[in-house]
Structures are given as C-alpha cells and as structure tokens.
C-alpha cells in the first residue's frame, strides 16, 4: 500500500486524487493533507473521512478556523466528544514544506503557484517520490529542482506530460527525435491575430473542452498554458527546445506524442479526464484499473492535428526564448503573465497585450542570473510583478 501526502487537497487535482483513493482503499492511504486555507470546511471533512495524521494550511490566520471546522464536521457526523481524533494541525508559510517531509511513499503536489516550489524541493530532498502537478516547480524553479531530483523521482501529473512520460517508454533517450505537445487551442482557436484585438473576458472564459478556473482558462486562450508546458517538458525530459513542438488538437483525446528517429510516432490517447494521469502518478510503476473511462472503440472518431499559428499566439515561441535564455527568465515569464491575466480579467489590459507585455518585461530583465535558492526565484518574480504593474498602468493612461 502506498502512503500519500496530498498537497492542494481542496483544489481540482486534490479532490480527484481523493476520489481515486476512495475507490482503491487496498492500494492507497492518505496520511496528510495540505491546502491554502480558503476552504477549511472541506479540508476538515476530507481529513476526518480519511483519518489522516496531519493537516496543513498555508495561511496561519486560518488555523483556528480549521479547528472549529473539525468540531463542526464531527458534530455533523454524529460524533460525541472524545469519539474522534483531530489530526496534527500545521499552519503558516512552512506548513506545506513540513508536510512534504512527512513519512510517506508519495507526495502529490497539487499546490497552485510558487507556493509549491519549496514543498517540491523538500519532498525530493527527503527521498519521496514526487507526483508533480505544480507547474511553477519546474517553470520557475527548474534549475533548483534539477540539482536535487534523482532519476525517476518525479512522475508528472499534467495530462500532456503524463502522455509524454508514457510514450517515452517506447525507446531510449538517444532515439527520441521530437516531442509534440497537443493543445485544445482554447476559446479562440482558428482566429487570426487581427480577430483577437477586441475579444472580451467573457469570450476568453468559454473553453471548448475543459472546465477550469479563470486564470487557467485565460492562459489556454492565449496559449500561455501550453508555453509553460513546453518549459516543463524541457525540464522533465531534457529535450532541447528546438525539438519540442505544439500542435492544436481540438478533441483533447491525444494528449501528446513522441517521434523517434526511425520515423515512428507514439501517442497516448484517452478521453479528457484528469483522474487517469493522477492515478498513474500515484500508482506508478503499476496502473490503477478503471481509473477513468477509456476511448469507446465501437464508435467512429475524427481526431484533428493542426499546426499552431505562432503569429496569432506567440506565447509558445516566447517561452522557448525565455527557456533558452535560462536563469530566472522562465520565472519572470510566469509571474508577469499572472499579473497581466489579472489586469485583463479586470478590464485594464486588452487581450493581445497580455503576451506583448510579458515579452516587454522579459526584454528588460536586469540580469538575475541562475537562481541558487527559492528566495532568488521569488525575488525575480517580485521584480516581474512590479514591472508588470508599471507597464499596465502606463498602458491604461
């Protein structure tokens, strides 16, 4: 049985991971849960149901709220005083990092944002196998992760990287010619650049395939989500940026492909359901039966693959440029984009200005160099956010 620490338990990745654990009690046991602290009621319910040893919240101010939520949840379940045990509660900025070092077999890092970098490093240093769903760990902290991760220690959770991970098993590293990441194309797939000048926030939030949060959905519309995944793929698999391509695949069934030197291409296919890559990452090297529905092979299928229009959606090429430059450029790319997306969502920045502003910020980077610590990464991100605010204000004048 695999003992699991789940970070980000109240988010989308976390709740789906818990569904997998519920359905496979003979294979998985959750020993600790961590969350930001925005939904202590759900966190308390999860912890009592699963009987975990510890829970953590990143916001210290929510510790008392979490304790009260435990009592409320216990009362709801009909427990009398003394009939239930409250797990150890960790609170504050270090809570996730402490949980990442908790005795276990696997740490699933589903934390959102740069808050996930320190727990990633802690889990790796503690020798845990890391099921990684936190993009920032590799996008912003790639050089830090490379220094501490051992071969095979990280199992990716993103559907695209899980697909690449599986396809790469078909050949030796020297036999790989290129990686092909597939993209749904987002809300504006097929549109030319001039057709994107006046699009609205409401239009950007209408994703044709996935039900995601507003930031991820807007990132999908700009293709920044795929740009970040290109950086992740480079960090995970050590493949040159020149050998990583992106193609638009509207059906979201082919999750990525690997081309080998003999001309063959391997693809991983499944209906869009994150429970499959989550289950694979938790159970690796074994698969979890019926983790998610399979493709129905009794039906006819039409699956399209189209080249990406880099003029309309320049984010992928911009991310490759940042990745080649190295140092803190990928961290700056990510942080600047977050601020620009927020400004667009508030009506303070046009859609096309999101990636254009990120490019402007990257070109003005003062030279942070290769990060040696988490603090180095955070300093670069802080500069990027300040510069983004300045440019956004200027563009709004």
C-alpha positions as CSV (number, residue, x, y, z in Angstrom):
1,X,0.0,0.0,0.0
2,X,1.3,3.5,-0.9
3,X,1.1,6.1,1.8
4,X,0.4,9.5,0.3
5,X,0.8,13.2,1.3
6,X,-1.6,15.3,-0.7
7,X,-0.9,19.0,-1.1
8,X,-3.7,21.1,-2.5
9,X,-6.4,18.7,-1.4
10,X,-9.3,21.1,-1.8
11,X,-8.5,22.0,-5.4
12,X,-9.4,20.2,-8.6
13,X,-6.4,17.9,-8.6
14,X,-6.8,17.2,-4.9
15,X,-10.4,16.3,-5.0
16,X,-9.9,14.0,-8.0
17,X,-7.0,12.3,-6.2
18,X,-9.2,11.7,-3.2
19,X,-11.8,10.1,-5.5
20,X,-9.1,7.7,-6.7
21,X,-8.0,6.9,-3.1
22,X,-11.6,6.3,-2.1
23,X,-12.1,3.8,-4.9
24,X,-8.8,2.0,-4.2
25,X,-8.6,1.6,-0.4
26,X,-6.4,-1.5,-0.7
27,X,-3.8,0.4,-2.7
28,X,-3.6,3.9,-1.3
29,X,-3.8,5.6,2.1
30,X,-3.7,9.3,2.7
31,X,-1.6,10.2,5.7
32,X,-1.6,14.0,5.4
33,X,-3.5,16.8,3.6
34,X,-2.5,20.4,2.9
35,X,-4.4,23.3,1.4
36,X,-4.2,27.1,1.1
37,X,-6.8,27.6,3.8
38,X,-9.6,29.1,1.7
39,X,-12.0,26.1,2.3
40,X,-11.4,24.8,5.8
41,X,-14.8,23.1,5.9
42,X,-13.9,20.9,3.0
43,X,-10.4,20.3,4.4
44,X,-11.8,19.2,7.8
45,X,-14.3,16.9,6.1
46,X,-11.6,15.3,4.0
47,X,-9.3,14.8,7.0
48,X,-12.0,13.2,9.2
49,X,-13.3,10.9,6.5
50,X,-9.8,9.7,5.5
51,X,-8.3,9.6,9.0
52,X,-5.1,11.4,8.2
53,X,-2.3,12.0,10.7
54,X,-1.8,15.7,9.8
55,X,-3.3,18.6,8.0
56,X,-1.7,21.9,7.0
57,X,-2.9,25.3,5.9
58,X,-0.6,27.9,4.3
59,X,-2.4,30.8,5.9
60,X,-1.6,30.9,9.7
61,X,-4.7,33.0,10.3
62,X,-7.0,30.1,9.4
63,X,-5.6,27.6,11.9
64,X,-8.3,28.4,14.5
65,X,-11.0,28.3,11.7
66,X,-9.8,24.9,10.8
67,X,-10.0,23.6,14.3
68,X,-13.6,24.9,14.6
69,X,-14.4,23.3,11.3
70,X,-13.2,20.0,12.7
71,X,-15.6,20.2,15.6
72,X,-18.5,21.3,13.3
73,X,-17.8,18.4,10.9
74,X,-17.6,15.9,13.8
75,X,-20.9,17.1,15.1
76,X,-22.4,16.8,11.6
77,X,-21.2,13.1,11.5
78,X,-22.8,12.5,14.9
79,X,-19.5,12.0,16.8
80,X,-19.6,12.6,20.5
81,X,-16.8,14.5,22.3
82,X,-13.9,12.1,22.6
83,X,-15.0,9.8,19.7
84,X,-12.8,11.4,17.1
85,X,-9.2,12.5,16.9
86,X,-8.2,15.8,15.4
87,X,-5.0,15.3,13.3
88,X,-2.0,17.4,14.0
89,X,-2.5,20.9,12.5
90,X,0.3,22.8,10.8
91,X,-0.2,26.4,9.8
92,X,1.8,29.1,8.1
93,X,4.1,29.5,5.1
94,X,6.1,26.5,6.1
95,X,3.2,24.1,6.6
96,X,3.3,22.7,3.1
97,X,7.1,22.2,3.2
98,X,6.8,20.3,6.6
99,X,4.0,18.1,5.2
100,X,6.2,17.3,2.1
101,X,8.7,15.8,4.5
102,X,6.1,13.8,6.4
103,X,6.8,10.0,6.4
104,X,5.2,8.6,3.2
105,X,5.9,7.0,-0.1
106,X,4.5,9.6,-2.4
107,X,3.9,13.4,-2.2
108,X,1.3,14.6,-4.7
109,X,2.0,18.3,-5.1
110,X,-1.2,19.9,-6.4
111,X,-0.5,23.4,-4.9
112,X,-1.1,26.3,-7.2
113,X,1.6,28.9,-7.8
114,X,5.1,29.5,-6.4
115,X,4.0,28.3,-3.0
116,X,4.5,24.8,-4.5
117,X,8.2,25.2,-5.2
118,X,9.6,24.8,-1.6
119,X,7.4,21.7,-0.9
120,X,8.7,20.1,-4.2
121,X,12.3,20.6,-3.1
122,X,11.6,19.3,0.4
123,X,9.9,16.2,-0.9
124,X,12.8,15.5,-3.3
125,X,15.4,16.1,-0.6
126,X,13.5,13.7,1.8
127,X,13.7,11.0,-0.8
128,X,10.0,10.9,-1.6
129,X,8.6,10.0,-5.0
130,X,7.0,13.2,-6.2
131,X,3.8,13.2,-8.2
132,X,4.0,16.7,-9.6
133,X,1.1,18.8,-10.7
134,X,2.6,22.2,-9.6
135,X,3.8,24.0,-12.8
136,X,5.8,26.6,-11.0
137,X,8.2,24.0,-9.5
138,X,9.6,23.4,-13.0
139,X,8.8,26.6,-14.8
140,X,10.1,29.0,-12.1
141,X,12.4,26.6,-10.2
142,X,13.7,24.3,-12.8
143,X,17.4,24.8,-12.0
144,X,16.7,24.2,-8.3
145,X,14.8,21.0,-9.0
146,X,17.4,19.7,-11.4
147,X,20.0,19.9,-8.6
148,X,18.2,17.7,-6.1
149,X,15.9,15.4,-8.2
150,X,17.2,11.8,-8.7
151,X,16.5,9.9,-11.9
152,X,12.9,8.6,-11.9
153,X,12.0,10.5,-8.7
154,X,9.4,12.8,-10.4
155,X,6.2,11.4,-12.0
156,X,4.3,14.1,-13.9
157,X,0.6,14.6,-13.3
158,X,-0.3,17.1,-16.1
159,X,-2.1,15.1,-18.8
160,X,0.4,16.2,-21.5
161,X,3.5,15.3,-19.6
162,X,2.0,12.1,-18.4
163,X,1.4,11.2,-22.0
164,X,5.0,12.1,-22.9
165,X,6.2,10.1,-19.9
166,X,4.3,7.0,-21.2
167,X,5.3,7.4,-24.8
168,X,9.0,7.8,-24.0
169,X,9.0,4.3,-22.5
170,X,8.9,3.0,-26.1
171,X,12.5,4.0,-26.8
172,X,15.8,5.0,-25.4
173,X,16.6,8.8,-24.9
174,X,19.0,8.8,-27.8
175,X,16.2,7.5,-30.1
176,X,13.9,10.5,-29.4
177,X,13.7,13.0,-32.3
178,X,11.0,15.3,-31.0
179,X,8.2,15.8,-28.5
180,X,4.8,17.0,-29.7
181,X,2.5,18.6,-27.1
182,X,-1.1,18.9,-28.1
183,X,-3.2,22.0,-27.3
184,X,-7.0,22.3,-27.4
185,X,-6.5,25.8,-28.9
186,X,-8.5,27.5,-26.2
187,X,-11.5,29.7,-26.7
188,X,-10.1,31.4,-29.8
189,X,-8.6,28.6,-31.8
190,X,-8.6,29.2,-35.5
191,X,-8.7,33.0,-35.2
192,X,-6.1,35.3,-36.8
193,X,-4.3,37.9,-34.7
194,X,-6.4,40.8,-36.0
195,X,-9.5,39.0,-34.9
196,X,-8.3,38.9,-31.3
197,X,-7.9,42.7,-30.8
198,X,-11.2,43.3,-29.2
199,X,-12.2,40.0,-27.6
200,X,-13.8,40.1,-24.1
201,X,-13.1,38.4,-20.9
202,X,-16.4,36.5,-21.2
203,X,-15.3,35.1,-24.6
204,X,-11.9,34.1,-23.2
205,X,-13.5,32.2,-20.4
206,X,-15.6,30.0,-22.8
207,X,-13.2,27.0,-23.1
208,X,-14.5,24.4,-25.6
209,X,-13.3,21.3,-23.8
210,X,-12.2,21.7,-20.2
211,X,-13.9,23.2,-17.1
212,X,-11.1,25.1,-15.4
213,X,-10.5,28.1,-13.2
214,X,-10.5,31.6,-14.8
215,X,-6.7,32.0,-14.8
216,X,-6.0,28.7,-16.4
217,X,-8.8,29.2,-18.9
218,X,-7.4,32.6,-20.0
219,X,-4.0,31.0,-20.2
220,X,-5.5,28.5,-22.5
221,X,-7.0,31.2,-24.7
222,X,-3.6,32.9,-25.0
223,X,-1.7,29.5,-25.3
224,X,0.4,30.6,-22.3
225,X,-0.6,27.3,-20.6
226,X,1.0,25.4,-23.5
227,X,4.0,27.7,-23.4
228,X,4.5,26.8,-19.7
229,X,4.1,23.1,-20.5
230,X,6.9,23.4,-23.1
231,X,9.2,24.7,-20.4
232,X,8.0,21.8,-18.1
233,X,8.7,19.2,-20.8
234,X,12.2,20.5,-21.4
235,X,12.9,20.4,-17.6
236,X,11.3,17.0,-17.1
237,X,12.7,15.1,-20.1
238,X,15.9,17.0,-21.1
239,X,14.8,17.5,-24.7
240,X,16.0,20.6,-26.5
241,X,13.5,23.5,-27.1
242,X,14.2,23.1,-30.8
243,X,12.8,19.6,-30.6
244,X,9.6,20.4,-28.8
245,X,6.6,21.2,-31.0
246,X,3.0,22.2,-30.3
247,X,0.0,21.2,-32.4
248,X,-3.6,22.1,-32.0
249,X,-5.9,19.1,-31.3
250,X,-9.5,20.3,-30.7
251,X,-10.8,16.9,-29.4
252,X,-8.3,16.7,-26.5
253,X,-8.0,12.9,-26.8
254,X,-4.4,12.7,-28.0
255,X,-2.6,14.2,-25.0
256,X,0.8,14.3,-26.6
257,X,3.1,12.4,-28.9
258,X,6.8,11.4,-29.2
259,X,8.5,11.0,-32.6
260,X,11.5,8.6,-32.7
261,X,14.5,8.6,-35.0
262,X,13.2,5.7,-37.1
263,X,10.2,7.8,-38.2
264,X,7.6,6.2,-35.8
265,X,5.4,8.2,-33.6
266,X,3.9,7.1,-30.3
267,X,0.7,8.8,-29.0
268,X,-1.2,8.4,-25.7
269,X,-5.0,8.6,-26.1
270,X,-7.8,8.8,-23.6
271,X,-10.9,10.9,-23.0
272,X,-10.2,14.2,-21.2
273,X,-10.3,13.1,-17.6
274,X,-7.5,14.1,-15.1
275,X,-8.1,11.1,-12.9
276,X,-6.1,8.9,-15.3
277,X,-2.8,10.8,-15.1
278,X,-3.3,11.4,-11.4
279,X,-3.9,7.6,-10.8
280,X,-0.9,6.7,-12.9
281,X,1.3,9.1,-10.9
282,X,0.1,7.8,-7.6
283,X,0.4,4.1,-8.5
284,X,3.5,4.1,-10.7
285,X,5.0,1.8,-11.8
286,X,1.7,0.0,-11.7
287,X,-1.5,1.2,-13.4
288,X,-4.8,1.6,-11.5
289,X,-7.6,-0.4,-13.1
290,X,-10.6,1.7,-14.3
291,X,-9.0,4.9,-13.1
292,X,-11.0,6.7,-15.8
293,X,-13.2,5.8,-18.8
294,X,-11.3,4.6,-21.9
295,X,-11.9,5.6,-25.5
296,X,-15.0,3.9,-26.9
297,X,-13.6,1.9,-29.8
298,X,-17.0,0.8,-31.0
299,X,-17.6,4.4,-32.3
300,X,-16.1,6.3,-35.2
301,X,-13.6,9.0,-34.3
302,X,-12.2,12.0,-36.1
303,X,-9.1,13.5,-34.5
304,X,-7.5,16.6,-35.9
305,X,-4.0,17.9,-35.6
306,X,-3.2,21.4,-36.8
307,X,0.0,23.5,-36.7
308,X,0.0,26.3,-34.2
309,X,-0.4,29.8,-35.6
310,X,2.6,31.5,-33.9
311,X,1.7,34.9,-35.2
312,X,-1.7,34.9,-33.6
313,X,-0.5,33.0,-30.5
314,X,3.2,34.0,-29.9
315,X,3.4,32.7,-26.3
316,X,4.9,29.4,-27.1
317,X,7.8,30.9,-29.1
318,X,8.3,33.5,-26.4
319,X,8.5,30.8,-23.7
320,X,11.1,28.9,-25.8
321,X,13.1,32.0,-26.0
322,X,12.9,32.5,-22.2
323,X,13.8,28.9,-21.7
324,X,16.8,29.1,-23.9
325,X,18.0,32.2,-22.0
326,X,17.6,30.3,-18.8
327,X,18.3,31.8,-15.4
328,X,15.2,33.4,-14.0
329,X,13.6,34.2,-17.4
330,X,11.0,31.4,-17.1
331,X,10.1,32.5,-13.6
332,X,9.7,36.1,-14.9
333,X,7.6,34.9,-17.8
334,X,5.2,33.1,-15.4
335,X,4.9,35.9,-12.8
336,X,4.5,38.7,-15.4
337,X,1.8,36.7,-17.2
338,X,-0.1,36.2,-13.9
339,X,-0.3,39.9,-13.4
340,X,-1.2,40.6,-17.0
341,X,-4.0,38.0,-16.9
342,X,-5.4,39.6,-13.7
343,X,-5.4,43.0,-15.4
344,X,-7.1,41.6,-18.5
345,X,-9.8,39.9,-16.3
346,X,-10.3,43.3,-14.6
347,X,-10.7,45.1,-17.9
348,X,-7.4,47.0,-17.5
349,X,-5.5,45.4,-20.4
350,X,-6.5,44.2,-23.9
351,X,-6.2,40.5,-24.7
352,X,-3.3,40.8,-27.1
353,X,-1.4,43.0,-24.6
354,X,-1.1,40.1,-22.2
355,X,1.7,38.3,-24.1
356,X,3.0,41.5,-25.6
357,X,3.5,42.9,-22.1
358,X,5.2,39.7,-20.9
359,X,7.6,40.0,-23.9
360,X,8.4,43.6,-23.0
361,X,9.2,42.6,-19.4
362,X,11.4,39.7,-20.4
363,X,13.4,42.1,-22.7
364,X,14.0,44.4,-19.7
365,X,15.2,41.8,-17.2
366,X,18.0,43.3,-15.2
367,X,20.1,40.1,-15.1
368,X,19.1,37.9,-12.2
369,X,21.3,35.0,-13.3
370,X,20.9,31.4,-12.4
371,X,18.8,31.0,-9.2
372,X,20.6,29.3,-6.3
373,X,17.7,29.4,-3.8
374,X,13.9,29.7,-3.6
375,X,14.5,33.3,-2.5
376,X,16.3,34.1,-5.7
377,X,13.3,32.9,-7.7
378,X,10.9,34.9,-5.5
379,X,13.0,38.0,-5.9
380,X,12.9,37.7,-9.7
381,X,9.1,37.1,-9.6
382,X,8.6,40.2,-7.4
383,X,10.5,42.3,-9.9
384,X,8.4,40.9,-12.7
385,X,5.2,41.7,-10.9
386,X,6.3,45.3,-10.1
387,X,7.3,45.9,-13.7
388,X,4.1,44.4,-14.9
389,X,2.1,46.8,-12.7
390,X,4.1,49.7,-14.0
391,X,3.5,48.8,-17.7
392,X,-0.2,48.0,-17.1
393,X,-0.7,51.5,-15.5
394,X,1.1,53.1,-18.4
395,X,-1.0,51.3,-21.0
396,X,-4.1,52.3,-19.1
397,X,-3.2,56.0,-19.2
